[in-house]
Amino acid sequence: MTNHRQNTHSDKNMEQIRLTAAASRSLPEYGDGLISRALIDAAEALLSKQREVLEANAKDLARMAPENPKYDRLKLTEQRIAAMAGDMKQVALLPSPVGKILSETVRPNGMRLKKTAVPFGVIGIIYEARPNVTFDVFSLCLKSGNACLLKGSSDACDSNRILVDTIREVLQKHGMNPDVCTLLPPGREAATALLQAVGSVDLIIPRGSSALIRYVREQARVPVIETGAGICHTYFDRKGDTEKGRNIVYNAKTRRVSVCNALDCLIIHRERLADLPAVCGRLADREVLIYADEPAYAALTGHYPETLLQPAVPESFGTEFLDYKMSIRTVVSLNEALEHIARYGSKHSECIVSESAEAVRIFERRVDAACVYANVSTAFSDGAQFGFGAEIGISTQKLHARGPMALPELTTYKYVIEGDGQTRDS
C-alpha cells in the first residue's frame, strides 16, 4: 500500500512538472509588456491580501519554535510583504534580457551570426522556510521568460500556498497559463521528481542550508547552480579604522542573523587586539555569543559580558551560525587572514576593513569569493541592493553565474544564423 501511494504521488508530481514544461513554451507569445503588467498586478494583489497572507504565515510560525534559526526567515510582517511587492514592481520595470543581441558578426561569405539571449525554459527552485523566495523567484523567472517549479519546505507550506494561489489568479486574469508558476507538494517525493526530471526541467537552484545544497548536488540529474551557504568573514586589518570596523561588524552580524550574508567570523590583526573591545562592544547589546581564540579571549575578558564569551574550539571556524553567534580569529599578517578565509570560507562574501590601499588591493585580488568588500558590510550581498530588483539566489560557484543572480543570469544564449542561400563546400 505504501509503495502504491508513493507511486501515485510520483505520478502526480511528474504530471505537474510536465504541465509546467508545456506552459513554458507559451511564454514567448506573451511579450514583455503583458509580463510587466502581470507582475505589477501580482504585487498589488499581494498587498490587498496582506491579512490573509499573515494569517497563513502565522499557522506556519505556530509549528516552529521561535528560537529556531529558521524562524526569522519564515516570518512575514507588513514591512516584509511591502518589500516583496516593491521588489516585484522593480523587476517589472527592468528591461527584459530576452532577445538581447550579445554579439554579432558577419563571416567572409556574408553569413550573419547573432548570439542572442534566451530563457533557460523551466527553472526548479528547492528552498527552505523562506516564503519571500516564492515571489522573488516568480518575478525573476517570468520577466526572463522562464516557467518556475517551486518546491518549498513543509515549514512554510501555508505561506507558500496562498502566495502561489495569488500569483496564479493574476496570471489567469491576464489570460496567461497559470502553470508557468507551479508549487509542488512539500514532501520529499516531489523533490525527488524535480531533481530527476531530465527533459522537463532545465535548471535547478537550491536556496537554503549547506545540507540542502549538498543533497541537491548529490541527487540531481538536472543541472544545478549552487547558492546560499555563506560562511562570511570580516578582516580587521592592522590599519583598520576602529569606528568603521565597529559599525561594519555590528551591521554584518546583527542586521538579520538568519541570512547567508551575515558575519560568521571576525579576523583581527594581532596589533589591533587593544581595539577589539571597541570593535565588538555593540554586539553585547544584541547578546551575540562570541567564540574567541586565546588572544582575542584575553583581549575581551573584562570588556565583554562573561556569559557571552567562550573560548573558541575547532568547530567555531568554518561554521555558518545563522544565529546571534560568531567566532574571532587572531592573525599576525594579511597573508594569514587570507589563508584562513581560503580554508574556511564558502566563496560567498568576504570583507576587509583597512585604510591601507595596498592591503585592500591585495585582499580584493586574492580573495576567491563571489562578493569581495572593502570597508563595506557584507549585508549588501543582495540582488535588490545591487540594483538588480531582486535575486533568485547568490551563486557561490564559477560556472555560468556568480554572486547575486538576477535577470541576465536566468538566460542562456543561442546562435541565430542568417544568410542568402550560402552552402558549405565539401
LINHUKA-V436469 format. One line per field, one symbol per residue. psi: psi as a letter, one per 20 degrees, with the letter a starting at -180 (. if undefined). A space follows every 10 residues. Layout:
psi: ???
This chain:
psi: gghggghggg ggghggghgh gghhiihiih qhgggghhgg hhghhghhkg ghghgghhgg hhipphiphi ghhhpqrhgh ghhggghghg ghiqqpipip ohqpqprhji ppppoppqqg epppporbmm hhhghggggg gghjjqqpop nrrhhkgggh ghghggghgg ghhjkqoiii opoqqirhhh gggghjlphh phqpoqobrh ggggggghip iqqppprfpo npqpoorhkq pggggghggg ghgigoijri jqphppppph ijhhighghi ghhhhjlppp oprgghghhh piiqphijpq qqrhihqjpo hkrmqrrppp rirhghghhg ghgirjkepq qpoqjohggg ggghhhpnqh ppqokqqiii npgghijiga qiropjaipg qpapobghij qbrqpppqal jqqpq.
